[in-house]
Amino acid sequence: MRAAGDLFNRGENDLACEQVKQAQNLAEQPGAAVDQALRQQLDTYRAACEPF
């Protein structure tokens, strides 16, 4: 998520959205330990990438 944030800040949105997709896939894996703050950040970034 940190890498995606850095990419968004540099204006490289396509690359950032790829990072968000990867993070989303990891977060959805069974047994993934994702805290609420990270999930909220992921949701915010994902919304910036719509349509996904």
C-alpha positions in Angstrom: 0.0 0.0 0.0 2.9 2.3 0.7 4.2 1.8 -2.8 0.7 2.6 -4.3 0.6 5.8 -2.2 4.0 6.9 -3.5 2.9 6.1 -7.1 -0.3 8.1 -6.7 1.7 11.0 -5.3 4.0 11.0 -8.3 1.0 10.9 -10.7 1.7 7.4 -11.9 -1.9 6.3 -11.4 -1.8 3.3 -13.7 1.1 1.7 -11.8 -0.5 2.6 -8.5 -3.7 0.9 -9.5 -1.8 -2.3 -10.4 -0.3 -2.2 -6.9 -3.8 -1.7 -5.4 -5.1 -4.8 -7.4 -2.2 -6.9 -6.0 -2.9 -5.7 -2.5 -6.6 -6.4 -2.9 -5.9 -9.9 -4.1 -3.6 -10.5 -1.1 -6.2 -9.1 1.3 -8.8 -11.4 0.0 -6.7 -14.6 0.5 -7.9 -16.9 3.3 -6.1 -16.2 6.5 -4.9 -12.7 5.5 -4.5 -10.5 8.5 -5.6 -7.1 7.4 -6.3 -4.5 10.0 -9.2 -2.0 9.7 -6.9 1.0 8.9 -5.2 -0.9 6.1 -8.6 -2.1 4.7 -9.9 1.5 4.7 -6.8 2.8 2.9 -7.2 -0.1 0.4 -10.9 0.9 -0.2 -9.9 4.5 -0.7 -7.2 3.6 -3.2 -9.5 1.2 -5.0 -12.2 3.8 -5.4 -9.6 6.1 -7.0 -8.9 3.4 -9.5 -12.6 2.8 -10.5 -13.5 1.3 -12.9 -11.2 -1.4 -11.6 
